[in-house]
Amino acid sequence: MPETRIRQIQFPLSFASNLKHYTNLIIEQAQLFYDKYHQEDVLCAIIQFQNNKEHIQKLCINQALNQYYYDLIQRSFENIMKQLVAYLKVFGYIFHSLLQICNDFLRVLFYFQQINESRFMQEKVSQQLKEYISEIEEQITVESKQNQLSGTDFEFQMIKIGIEHLRTKSETGKNLMKSVLFGIVSSFSQLKPSEEFMDSLKEAGKILLLNFYNKQIKILWIYMSFIVFLKI
């Protein structure tokens, strides 16, 4: 995207470089966080992400910005997810803050798939993210016995739902259901059934929609409704 176009959208030109820098800080300091000096670096990085939350949210609304920054957001998301267990072991507040950042990133990835129906996440990336989730769940069980992890459950559950429902090429059945949900969100915002919803619903009926509904649709509906709510 040309710099002039980014300026017209009133989006900071330094967004990409700052995102890379502060993501790298979080990665590099994960194993050194016991040192107070390194704690300050990580806290500074988190504050920068919080200050840029509005700009990250724009990537969930503006298609051009989303397309331009998608790859960078996905890499940052994967890298921070990988370090969550390390931070969970030493500082609950930092863990909670990083979960919030990951959820911000995840909504960008979800919006990208919403506007690019032919695009998928690589299956190996999806599986790796699910492994991170399993590791975090195990560590949460350990930490919750020793410390109170207030506020983390909601953020963590939203990440689990989001990762579970990102499209991959091996999920033909689920992908049809996600098309239905995107139609539901569209219909919800317009207060009438969209054409995409009706087309997707007809196609999804071929793979036992009613049997799948109780297991997946209700969960994804909650996630999609949450995204719509944040855009209001």
FIDRENKE-702075 format. One record per residue (C-alpha): chain; y, z, x; residue number from 0. Coordinates in steps of 0.001 Angstrom, whole numbers, padded with zeros to 6 digits. Example, Ala and Ser with C-alpha at 12.3 -4.5 7.8 and 13.67 -1.06 7.14 Angstrom:
<rs>
{c = A, yy = -004500, zz = 007800, xx = 012300, k = 0}
{c = A, yy = -001060, zz = 007140, xx = 013670, k = 1}
</rs>
This chain:
<rs>
{c = A, yy = 000000, zz = 000000, xx = 000000, k = 0}
{c = A, yy = 003406, zz = -000991, xx = 001484, k = 1}
{c = A, yy = 005682, zz = 001870, xx = 002482, k = 2}
{c = A, yy = 008411, zz = 000540, xx = 000215, k = 3}
{c = A, yy = 006071, zz = 000838, xx = -002768, k = 4}
{c = A, yy = 005148, zz = 004414, xx = -001813, k = 5}
{c = A, yy = 008844, zz = 005268, xx = -001617, k = 6}
{c = A, yy = 009447, zz = 003725, xx = -005033, k = 7}
{c = A, yy = 006778, zz = 005976, xx = -006513, k = 8}
{c = A, yy = 008538, zz = 008900, xx = -004803, k = 9}
{c = A, yy = 005420, zz = 009835, xx = -002856, k = 10}
{c = A, yy = 005738, zz = 011334, xx = 000663, k = 11}
{c = A, yy = 004896, zz = 008911, xx = 003468, k = 12}
{c = A, yy = 003573, zz = 011848, xx = 005504, k = 13}
{c = A, yy = 000940, zz = 012716, xx = 002883, k = 14}
{c = A, yy = -001982, zz = 011063, xx = 004703, k = 15}
{c = A, yy = -001165, zz = 012440, xx = 008152, k = 16}
{c = A, yy = -000596, zz = 015941, xx = 006762, k = 17}
{c = A, yy = -003840, zz = 015799, xx = 004794, k = 18}
{c = A, yy = -005796, zz = 014845, xx = 007910, k = 19}
{c = A, yy = -004077, zz = 017486, xx = 010041, k = 20}
{c = A, yy = -004579, zz = 020431, xx = 007715, k = 21}
{c = A, yy = -008123, zz = 019404, xx = 006806, k = 22}
{c = A, yy = -008951, zz = 019320, xx = 010511, k = 23}
{c = A, yy = -007395, zz = 022775, xx = 010939, k = 24}
{c = A, yy = -009689, zz = 024184, xx = 008253, k = 25}
{c = A, yy = -012707, zz = 022527, xx = 009858, k = 26}
{c = A, yy = -011921, zz = 023561, xx = 013424, k = 27}
{c = A, yy = -011120, zz = 027184, xx = 012592, k = 28}
{c = A, yy = -014130, zz = 027805, xx = 010337, k = 29}
{c = A, yy = -016177, zz = 029415, xx = 013102, k = 30}
{c = A, yy = -013188, zz = 031175, xx = 014693, k = 31}
{c = A, yy = -011750, zz = 032806, xx = 011616, k = 32}
{c = A, yy = -012552, zz = 036323, xx = 012788, k = 33}
{c = A, yy = -009642, zz = 035969, xx = 015220, k = 34}
{c = A, yy = -006285, zz = 036836, xx = 013571, k = 35}
{c = A, yy = -004577, zz = 033999, xx = 015422, k = 36}
{c = A, yy = -006885, zz = 031456, xx = 013797, k = 37}
{c = A, yy = -006533, zz = 033144, xx = 010418, k = 38}
{c = A, yy = -002845, zz = 032306, xx = 010433, k = 39}
{c = A, yy = -003626, zz = 028637, xx = 011076, k = 40}
{c = A, yy = -005976, zz = 028463, xx = 008093, k = 41}
{c = A, yy = -003569, zz = 030317, xx = 005810, k = 42}
{c = A, yy = -000842, zz = 027891, xx = 006844, k = 43}
{c = A, yy = -003119, zz = 024955, xx = 005986, k = 44}
{c = A, yy = -003922, zz = 026418, xx = 002565, k = 45}
{c = A, yy = -000220, zz = 026954, xx = 001823, k = 46}
{c = A, yy = 000452, zz = 023322, xx = 002702, k = 47}
{c = A, yy = -002257, zz = 022150, xx = 000298, k = 48}
{c = A, yy = -000852, zz = 024383, xx = -002424, k = 49}
{c = A, yy = 002649, zz = 023033, xx = -001813, k = 50}
{c = A, yy = 001286, zz = 019483, xx = -002134, k = 51}
{c = A, yy = -000698, zz = 020158, xx = -005300, k = 52}
{c = A, yy = 001781, zz = 018111, xx = -007324, k = 53}
{c = A, yy = 001261, zz = 015102, xx = -005052, k = 54}
{c = A, yy = -002527, zz = 015414, xx = -005261, k = 55}
{c = A, yy = -002205, zz = 015550, xx = -009047, k = 56}
{c = A, yy = -000311, zz = 012231, xx = -008934, k = 57}
{c = A, yy = -003468, zz = 010672, xx = -007514, k = 58}
{c = A, yy = -005158, zz = 011551, xx = -010825, k = 59}
{c = A, yy = -002500, zz = 009678, xx = -012799, k = 60}
{c = A, yy = -001262, zz = 006758, xx = -010712, k = 61}
{c = A, yy = -003941, zz = 004099, xx = -010207, k = 62}
{c = A, yy = -002297, zz = 002470, xx = -007191, k = 63}
{c = A, yy = -001967, zz = 005762, xx = -005333, k = 64}
{c = A, yy = -005524, zz = 006723, xx = -006276, k = 65}
{c = A, yy = -006954, zz = 003481, xx = -004897, k = 66}
{c = A, yy = -004931, zz = 003783, xx = -001698, k = 67}
{c = A, yy = -005812, zz = 007386, xx = -000835, k = 68}
{c = A, yy = -009309, zz = 007637, xx = -002331, k = 69}
{c = A, yy = -011301, zz = 007290, xx = 000916, k = 70}
{c = A, yy = -009149, zz = 009870, xx = 002674, k = 71}
{c = A, yy = -009507, zz = 012324, xx = -000205, k = 72}
{c = A, yy = -013281, zz = 011883, xx = -000284, k = 73}
{c = A, yy = -013585, zz = 012552, xx = 003452, k = 74}
{c = A, yy = -011420, zz = 015660, xx = 003198, k = 75}
{c = A, yy = -013447, zz = 016852, xx = 000225, k = 76}
{c = A, yy = -016766, zz = 016417, xx = 002049, k = 77}
{c = A, yy = -015488, zz = 018099, xx = 005211, k = 78}
{c = A, yy = -014055, zz = 021159, xx = 003457, k = 79}
{c = A, yy = -017140, zz = 021520, xx = 001240, k = 80}
{c = A, yy = -019219, zz = 021687, xx = 004420, k = 81}
{c = A, yy = -017215, zz = 024681, xx = 005680, k = 82}
{c = A, yy = -017136, zz = 026728, xx = 002472, k = 83}
{c = A, yy = -020151, zz = 028877, xx = 003364, k = 84}
{c = A, yy = -018564, zz = 029888, xx = 006673, k = 85}
{c = A, yy = -015386, zz = 031066, xx = 004929, k = 86}
{c = A, yy = -017312, zz = 032762, xx = 002137, k = 87}
{c = A, yy = -018991, zz = 034992, xx = 004728, k = 88}
{c = A, yy = -015710, zz = 036340, xx = 006095, k = 89}
{c = A, yy = -012926, zz = 036216, xx = 003512, k = 90}
{c = A, yy = -013246, zz = 035911, xx = -000275, k = 91}
{c = A, yy = -009587, zz = 034977, xx = -000808, k = 92}
{c = A, yy = -009806, zz = 032031, xx = 001587, k = 93}
{c = A, yy = -013046, zz = 030900, xx = -000062, k = 94}
{c = A, yy = -011405, zz = 031009, xx = -003483, k = 95}
{c = A, yy = -008368, zz = 029068, xx = -002271, k = 96}
{c = A, yy = -010551, zz = 026400, xx = -000680, k = 97}
{c = A, yy = -012531, zz = 026060, xx = -003914, k = 98}
{c = A, yy = -009264, zz = 025330, xx = -005717, k = 99}
{c = A, yy = -008376, zz = 022674, xx = -003140, k = 100}
{c = A, yy = -011820, zz = 021093, xx = -003483, k = 101}
{c = A, yy = -011422, zz = 020975, xx = -007255, k = 102}
{c = A, yy = -008095, zz = 019197, xx = -006835, k = 103}
{c = A, yy = -009806, zz = 016629, xx = -004608, k = 104}
{c = A, yy = -012757, zz = 016287, xx = -006960, k = 105}
{c = A, yy = -010513, zz = 015355, xx = -009865, k = 106}
{c = A, yy = -009115, zz = 012524, xx = -007723, k = 107}
{c = A, yy = -012659, zz = 011250, xx = -007084, k = 108}
{c = A, yy = -013535, zz = 011539, xx = -010753, k = 109}
{c = A, yy = -010422, zz = 009627, xx = -011814, k = 110}
{c = A, yy = -011276, zz = 006892, xx = -009300, k = 111}
{c = A, yy = -014651, zz = 006367, xx = -010956, k = 112}
{c = A, yy = -013025, zz = 006449, xx = -014368, k = 113}
{c = A, yy = -010765, zz = 003498, xx = -013511, k = 114}
{c = A, yy = -013350, zz = 001673, xx = -011357, k = 115}
{c = A, yy = -016533, zz = 001478, xx = -013388, k = 116}
{c = A, yy = -018313, zz = -000642, xx = -010767, k = 117}
{c = A, yy = -017734, zz = 001861, xx = -007945, k = 118}
{c = A, yy = -020267, zz = 004537, xx = -007016, k = 119}
{c = A, yy = -020617, zz = 007405, xx = -004589, k = 120}
{c = A, yy = -023301, zz = 006831, xx = -001981, k = 121}
{c = A, yy = -026499, zz = 008615, xx = -002925, k = 122}
{c = A, yy = -026792, zz = 010266, xx = 000513, k = 123}
{c = A, yy = -023255, zz = 011665, xx = 000160, k = 124}
{c = A, yy = -024047, zz = 013005, xx = -003296, k = 125}
{c = A, yy = -027242, zz = 014661, xx = -002051, k = 126}
{c = A, yy = -025399, zz = 016221, xx = 000885, k = 127}
{c = A, yy = -022782, zz = 017696, xx = -001433, k = 128}
{c = A, yy = -025527, zz = 019139, xx = -003626, k = 129}
{c = A, yy = -027090, zz = 020730, xx = -000544, k = 130}
{c = A, yy = -023735, zz = 022363, xx = 000228, k = 131}
{c = A, yy = -023701, zz = 023683, xx = -003340, k = 132}
{c = A, yy = -027164, zz = 025207, xx = -002920, k = 133}
{c = A, yy = -026142, zz = 026879, xx = 000347, k = 134}
{c = A, yy = -023012, zz = 028296, xx = -001282, k = 135}
{c = A, yy = -024995, zz = 029626, xx = -004236, k = 136}
{c = A, yy = -027373, zz = 031447, xx = -001910, k = 137}
{c = A, yy = -024503, zz = 032982, xx = 000044, k = 138}
{c = A, yy = -022659, zz = 033977, xx = -003142, k = 139}
{c = A, yy = -025736, zz = 035944, xx = -004161, k = 140}
{c = A, yy = -025595, zz = 037809, xx = -000869, k = 141}
{c = A, yy = -021838, zz = 038363, xx = -000851, k = 142}
{c = A, yy = -021596, zz = 039441, xx = -004491, k = 143}
{c = A, yy = -023772, zz = 042440, xx = -003687, k = 144}
{c = A, yy = -021282, zz = 043579, xx = -001060, k = 145}
{c = A, yy = -017895, zz = 042290, xx = -002231, k = 146}
{c = A, yy = -016182, zz = 041390, xx = -005461, k = 147}
{c = A, yy = -015601, zz = 037651, xx = -005666, k = 148}
{c = A, yy = -013152, zz = 037636, xx = -008554, k = 149}
{c = A, yy = -011955, zz = 034274, xx = -009823, k = 150}
{c = A, yy = -014409, zz = 032176, xx = -007842, k = 151}
{c = A, yy = -016997, zz = 031571, xx = -010556, k = 152}
{c = A, yy = -014866, zz = 029207, xx = -012647, k = 153}
{c = A, yy = -013754, zz = 027111, xx = -009669, k = 154}
{c = A, yy = -017290, zz = 026921, xx = -008292, k = 155}
{c = A, yy = -018824, zz = 025963, xx = -011646, k = 156}
{c = A, yy = -016262, zz = 023168, xx = -012081, k = 157}
{c = A, yy = -017166, zz = 021807, xx = -008653, k = 158}
{c = A, yy = -020861, zz = 021882, xx = -009537, k = 159}
{c = A, yy = -020263, zz = 020003, xx = -012776, k = 160}
{c = A, yy = -018019, zz = 017438, xx = -011100, k = 161}
{c = A, yy = -020436, zz = 016687, xx = -008263, k = 162}
{c = A, yy = -023384, zz = 016476, xx = -010635, k = 163}
{c = A, yy = -021626, zz = 013840, xx = -012716, k = 164}
{c = A, yy = -020122, zz = 011579, xx = -010086, k = 165}
{c = A, yy = -021807, zz = 008192, xx = -010420, k = 166}
{c = A, yy = -024378, zz = 007036, xx = -007891, k = 167}
{c = A, yy = -026359, zz = 003797, xx = -007968, k = 168}
{c = A, yy = -029603, zz = 005631, xx = -008646, k = 169}
{c = A, yy = -028366, zz = 007136, xx = -011924, k = 170}
{c = A, yy = -028411, zz = 004270, xx = -014416, k = 171}
{c = A, yy = -029124, zz = 006491, xx = -017401, k = 172}
{c = A, yy = -026519, zz = 009073, xx = -016495, k = 173}
{c = A, yy = -023958, zz = 006381, xx = -015781, k = 174}
{c = A, yy = -024264, zz = 005097, xx = -019324, k = 175}
{c = A, yy = -023660, zz = 008598, xx = -020601, k = 176}
{c = A, yy = -020606, zz = 008968, xx = -018415, k = 177}
{c = A, yy = -019233, zz = 005759, xx = -019922, k = 178}
{c = A, yy = -019664, zz = 007420, xx = -023296, k = 179}
{c = A, yy = -017716, zz = 010460, xx = -022070, k = 180}
{c = A, yy = -014900, zz = 008358, xx = -020669, k = 181}
{c = A, yy = -014737, zz = 006754, xx = -024116, k = 182}
{c = A, yy = -014647, zz = 010176, xx = -025726, k = 183}
{c = A, yy = -011708, zz = 011204, xx = -023562, k = 184}
{c = A, yy = -009917, zz = 007953, xx = -024370, k = 185}
{c = A, yy = -010607, zz = 008410, xx = -028078, k = 186}
{c = A, yy = -009500, zz = 012032, xx = -027887, k = 187}
{c = A, yy = -006154, zz = 011090, xx = -026387, k = 188}
{c = A, yy = -005594, zz = 008290, xx = -028936, k = 189}
{c = A, yy = -007040, zz = 010227, xx = -031891, k = 190}
{c = A, yy = -009291, zz = 007272, xx = -032741, k = 191}
{c = A, yy = -012519, zz = 005748, xx = -031327, k = 192}
{c = A, yy = -011802, zz = 003344, xx = -028468, k = 193}
{c = A, yy = -013610, zz = 000013, xx = -028076, k = 194}
{c = A, yy = -015037, zz = 001218, xx = -024758, k = 195}
{c = A, yy = -016469, zz = 004263, xx = -026483, k = 196}
{c = A, yy = -018175, zz = 002231, xx = -029199, k = 197}
{c = A, yy = -019616, zz = -000265, xx = -026707, k = 198}
{c = A, yy = -020886, zz = 002487, xx = -024434, k = 199}
{c = A, yy = -022344, zz = 004415, xx = -027329, k = 200}
{c = A, yy = -024337, zz = 001404, xx = -028509, k = 201}
{c = A, yy = -025708, zz = 000807, xx = -025027, k = 202}
{c = A, yy = -026474, zz = 004470, xx = -024427, k = 203}
{c = A, yy = -028497, zz = 004603, xx = -027607, k = 204}
{c = A, yy = -031132, zz = 002561, xx = -025834, k = 205}
{c = A, yy = -031962, zz = 005483, xx = -023559, k = 206}
{c = A, yy = -032380, zz = 008276, xx = -026077, k = 207}
{c = A, yy = -028847, zz = 009532, xx = -026457, k = 208}
{c = A, yy = -029762, zz = 012458, xx = -028665, k = 209}
{c = A, yy = -032334, zz = 013851, xx = -026227, k = 210}
{c = A, yy = -029891, zz = 013615, xx = -023338, k = 211}
{c = A, yy = -026953, zz = 015086, xx = -025245, k = 212}
{c = A, yy = -027858, zz = 018753, xx = -025064, k = 213}
{c = A, yy = -028528, zz = 018651, xx = -021322, k = 214}
{c = A, yy = -025617, zz = 016600, xx = -020011, k = 215}
{c = A, yy = -023007, zz = 015487, xx = -022518, k = 216}
{c = A, yy = -021820, zz = 018955, xx = -023542, k = 217}
{c = A, yy = -021348, zz = 019974, xx = -019897, k = 218}
{c = A, yy = -019496, zz = 016813, xx = -018924, k = 219}
{c = A, yy = -017378, zz = 017027, xx = -022071, k = 220}
{c = A, yy = -016126, zz = 020405, xx = -020866, k = 221}
{c = A, yy = -015241, zz = 018945, xx = -017460, k = 222}
{c = A, yy = -013507, zz = 015871, xx = -018857, k = 223}
{c = A, yy = -011588, zz = 017970, xx = -021392, k = 224}
{c = A, yy = -010415, zz = 020186, xx = -018528, k = 225}
{c = A, yy = -009063, zz = 017123, xx = -016679, k = 226}
{c = A, yy = -007258, zz = 015910, xx = -019792, k = 227}
{c = A, yy = -005752, zz = 019378, xx = -020282, k = 228}
{c = A, yy = -004355, zz = 019384, xx = -016731, k = 229}
{c = A, yy = -002601, zz = 016062, xx = -017368, k = 230}
{c = A, yy = -000748, zz = 017320, xx = -020450, k = 231}
</rs>
